[in-house]
Amino acid sequence: MWIASLRLGIALSLLVTLFPAQLSRPTKDLGFEARPLSARAEHEFGFRSRSDAALVEWALTRFDRAGLVLPPLVISFHDDRTGCDGNFGLYRSGAPAQVDICGFNWHRFVVTAKKTLLHELAHAWTGHALTETARDEFVDLRGLDTWGDDEFPWEEQGSEQAAEIIAWGLMDDDLDLTRLKDASPPALSEAYRYLTGSLPALRVQGLLHQHVGVSR
C-alpha cells in the first residue's frame, strides 16, 4: 500500500511543481451537470446492454468536463472483434465519424474498456479539433517522425500517442502508458496541455481521490 501511495504522491508532486498556477485554479467540472444520452441528439448509438450505455455516458461526460467538444459520432458495440478489424476499438473518420468497441467482457475488462473508448473518442476529437500545423508541432514535441503513417510502429505515430495521452488525461483510474517513449507524468501532462490548451485536471482529481483511498 505504501508503495502505491508513494508513487501517486510523487506524480502529484511533479505536476504541482511544474504547473503550480494552473493546478491552483478551479477545475472545469465544479458544479457540472452531466448530459444524459437522451439529450445527445448529435450522436447515434448501437448498444448491446445498459452497461454499454453507461460506459458511453461516462466517457462523453469526461470529454464534456474537460471542455473537449466531439464531432457527431456513431458509437457501436460488438460481441467480437471482427467489427473492429481484429482490435478492441476502431475509429473511422467521416460525417458522422464512427467509433466501434468490440469484444469486451464487462466482468473482467472494465478499466480496459474505459481506456479503449476514451482512446477512440480522442481520435475523433483530434480529427475534429487539430489543424495540420498543430499535428506537425505535436509530432515534433514528442520526437516522432509521423502523425499517422502506418508504415511506422503504432507507438511511434503521433495520432496514436495523442489519443493515448488524451485518454490518460481523462481517465479516472491509474493508467501506465508503457508503450510510449517518455511517459512520465510531467511529459504526458505537457503533451496533454499542448493538445487541449489546459492541464489534465480530471486526471489530477482522479489521482487525488485514489491517493486518499490508498492512505486509509
FIKOLDO-94239 format. One record per residue (C-alpha): x, z, y; residue in one letter. Coordinates in steps of 0.001 Angstrom, whole numbers. Example, Ala and Ser with C-alpha at 12.3 -4.5 7.8 and 13.67 -1.06 7.14 Angstrom:
ATOM        xx        zz        yy   r
ATOM     12300      7800     -4500   A
ATOM     13670      7140     -1060   S
***
This chain:
ATOM        xx        zz        yy   r
ATOM         0         0         0   M
ATOM      2710       956      2441   W
ATOM      4431     -2417      1919   I
ATOM      1249     -4306      2798   A
ATOM       718     -2040      5800   S
ATOM      4307     -2583      6961   L
ATOM      4002     -6344      6552   R
ATOM       847     -6551      8649   L
ATOM      2320     -4229     11246   G
ATOM      5423     -6395     11615   I
ATOM      3339     -9547     12015   A
ATOM      1202     -7938     14708   L
ATOM      4264     -6559     16498   S
ATOM      5816    -10018     16639   L
ATOM      2664    -11530     18090   L
ATOM      2283     -8812     20703   V
ATOM      5961     -9053     21641   T
ATOM      5852    -12820     22101   L
ATOM      2423    -13085     23750   F
ATOM      1550     -9695     25309   P
ATOM      -503    -11009     28219   A
ATOM     -2688    -13280     26145   Q
ATOM     -3361    -10651     23476   L
ATOM     -4447     -8140     26099   S
ATOM     -7269    -10383     27282   R
ATOM    -10821    -10006     25923   P
ATOM    -11316    -12238     22876   T
ATOM    -13771    -15117     22955   K
ATOM    -16147    -13685     20367   D
ATOM    -17110    -10482     22181   L
ATOM    -20906    -10437     22335   G
ATOM    -21009    -13675     20365   F
ATOM    -24240    -14592     18588   E
ATOM    -23856    -16802     15528   A
ATOM    -25900    -20010     15492   R
ATOM    -27819    -20420     12205   P
ATOM    -27604    -23632     10213   L
ATOM    -31217    -24417     11089   S
ATOM    -30127    -24730     14733   A
ATOM    -27268    -27135     13954   R
ATOM    -29151    -30426     14020   A
ATOM    -25949    -32328     14782   E
ATOM    -24788    -31782     11190   H
ATOM    -26159    -32758      7786   E
ATOM    -25713    -30549      4727   F
ATOM    -25716    -31023       979   G
ATOM    -25730    -27593      -663   F
ATOM    -25909    -26575     -4316   R
ATOM    -26747    -22946     -3609   S
ATOM    -27194    -20257      -993   R
ATOM    -23515    -19410     -1441   S
ATOM    -22591    -22897      -217   D
ATOM    -24810    -22466      2839   A
ATOM    -23397    -19022      3586   A
ATOM    -19842    -20346      3399   L
ATOM    -20583    -23195      5807   V
ATOM    -22369    -20910      8255   E
ATOM    -19363    -18564      8207   W
ATOM    -16879    -21409      8754   A
ATOM    -18821    -23080     11568   L
ATOM    -19158    -19712     13268   T
ATOM    -15383    -19242     13107   R
ATOM    -14925    -22548     14932   F
ATOM    -17598    -21592     17476   D
ATOM    -15963    -18252     18200   R
ATOM    -12594    -19901     18706   A
ATOM    -14125    -22402     21134   G
ATOM    -13287    -25381     18895   L
ATOM    -16081    -27961     19115   V
ATOM    -16589    -30033     15987   L
ATOM    -17999    -33573     15927   P
ATOM    -21207    -34348     13985   P
ATOM    -20497    -33899     10269   L
ATOM    -21970    -34426      6831   V
ATOM    -20852    -31435      4731   I
ATOM    -21480    -31675       978   S
ATOM    -20639    -29606     -2109   F
ATOM    -19970    -30925     -5616   H
ATOM    -19661    -29310     -9048   D
ATOM    -16471    -31167     -9985   D
ATOM    -13557    -32676     -8110   R
ATOM    -14471    -36330     -8552   T
ATOM    -16311    -36167     -5218   G
ATOM    -13021    -35196     -3547   C
ATOM    -10753    -37758     -5217   D
ATOM     -9496    -35072     -7583   G
ATOM     -8905    -32466     -4850   N
ATOM    -10775    -29295     -3892   F
ATOM    -11606    -30710      -466   G
ATOM    -11665    -34053      1303   L
ATOM    -12196    -35204      4884   Y
ATOM    -13328    -38733      5710   R
ATOM    -13413    -39953      9303   S
ATOM    -16433    -41820     10600   G
ATOM    -19592    -41416     12636   A
ATOM    -20552    -38980     11352   P
ATOM    -17395    -37767      9643   A
ATOM    -17717    -36345      6147   Q
ATOM    -16372    -33152      4580   V
ATOM    -16646    -32655       821   D
ATOM    -15908    -29407     -1038   I
ATOM    -15501    -29670     -4801   C
ATOM    -15375    -27636     -7978   G
ATOM    -15299    -24021     -6823   F
ATOM    -16432    -21063     -8936   N
ATOM    -17678    -18572     -6340   W
ATOM    -16898    -15570     -8539   H
ATOM    -13180    -16434     -8671   R
ATOM    -12156    -18610     -5742   F
ATOM    -13885    -17253     -2638   V
ATOM    -10742    -16993      -470   V
ATOM     -9531    -20419     -1576   T
ATOM    -12930    -21953      -865   A
ATOM    -12978    -20437      2624   K
ATOM     -9500    -21704      3383   K
ATOM    -10277    -25155      1964   T
ATOM    -13414    -25538      4072   L
ATOM    -11613    -24403      7234   L
ATOM     -8803    -26865      6454   H
ATOM    -11145    -29836      6067   E
ATOM    -13138    -28887      9169   L
ATOM     -9829    -28639     11021   A
ATOM     -9137    -32262     10086   H
ATOM    -12462    -33130     11688   A
ATOM    -11571    -31156     14796   W
ATOM     -8096    -32699     15224   T
ATOM     -9530    -36173     14695   G
ATOM    -12080    -35466     17412   H
ATOM    -10074    -33425     19921   A
ATOM     -6421    -34504     19837   L
ATOM     -5092    -37550     21635   T
ATOM     -2372    -39702     20112   E
ATOM        81    -38196     22579   T
ATOM      -895    -34665     21540   A
ATOM      -400    -35571     17881   R
ATOM      3041    -37012     18575   D
ATOM      4045    -33905     20520   E
ATOM      2820    -31647     17711   F
ATOM      4926    -33664     15242   V
ATOM      7959    -33061     17481   D
ATOM      7115    -29364     17857   L
ATOM      7078    -28890     14092   R
ATOM     10192    -31007     13496   G
ATOM      8327    -33647     11495   L
ATOM      8562    -37433     11311   D
ATOM      4922    -38457     10938   T
ATOM      1357    -37429     11728   W
ATOM      -317    -38943      8705   G
ATOM      1889    -41340      6744   D
ATOM      1017    -40826      3058   D
ATOM      4483    -42024      2091   E
ATOM      5697    -38585      3169   F
ATOM      5030    -35393      1169   P
ATOM      1776    -33594      2037   W
ATOM      3522    -30655      3705   E
ATOM      5630    -32973      5905   E
ATOM      2647    -34675      7518   Q
ATOM      1588    -33426     10945   G
ATOM     -2112    -33871     10200   S
ATOM     -1895    -31563      7179   E
ATOM       222    -28977      8977   Q
ATOM     -2233    -28955     11871   A
ATOM     -5176    -28424      9511   A
ATOM     -3339    -25647      7672   E
ATOM     -2363    -23886     10896   I
ATOM     -5879    -24020     12335   I
ATOM     -7270    -22690      9040   A
ATOM     -4673    -19899      9176   W
ATOM     -5679    -19073     12739   G
ATOM     -9392    -18875     11910   L
ATOM     -9136    -17127      8532   M
ATOM    -10317    -13521      8173   D
ATOM     -8135    -12850      5098   D
ATOM     -4362    -12705      4792   D
ATOM     -3056    -16205      4202   L
ATOM       506    -17320      3468   D
ATOM      1325    -20958      4191   L
ATOM      4216    -21074      1755   T
ATOM      4343    -24894      1586   R
ATOM      5091    -25232      5298   L
ATOM      8520    -25091      6822   K
ATOM      8801    -22323      9446   D
ATOM      5624    -20461      8535   A
ATOM      6460    -17225     10337   S
ATOM      3576    -15681     12323   P
ATOM      5221    -16409     15701   P
ATOM      5857    -20059     14794   A
ATOM      2335    -20520     13460   L
ATOM       845    -18802     16496   S
ATOM      2784    -21052     18861   E
ATOM      1684    -24144     16915   A
ATOM     -1930    -22955     16939   Y
ATOM     -1712    -22351     20685   R
ATOM      -297    -25842     21212   Y
ATOM     -3135    -27421     19238   L
ATOM     -6036    -25412     20669   T
ATOM     -4838    -24112     24017   G
ATOM     -5189    -20441     23058   S
ATOM     -3728    -17872     20695   L
ATOM     -5373    -17219     17309   P
ATOM     -7407    -14258     18498   A
ATOM     -9626    -14269     15394   L
ATOM     -6510    -14101     13225   R
ATOM     -5222    -11088     15146   V
ATOM     -8601     -9373     14797   Q
ATOM     -8591    -10012     11044   G
ATOM     -5085     -8598     10639   L
ATOM     -6006     -5528     12666   L
ATOM     -9107     -4989     10518   H
ATOM     -7089     -5309      7302   Q
ATOM     -4350     -3056      8688   H
ATOM     -6869      -301      9383   V
ATOM     -8343      -728      5917   G
ATOM     -4961      -563      4169   V
ATOM     -3815      2525      6042   S
ATOM     -6782      4616      4986   R
***
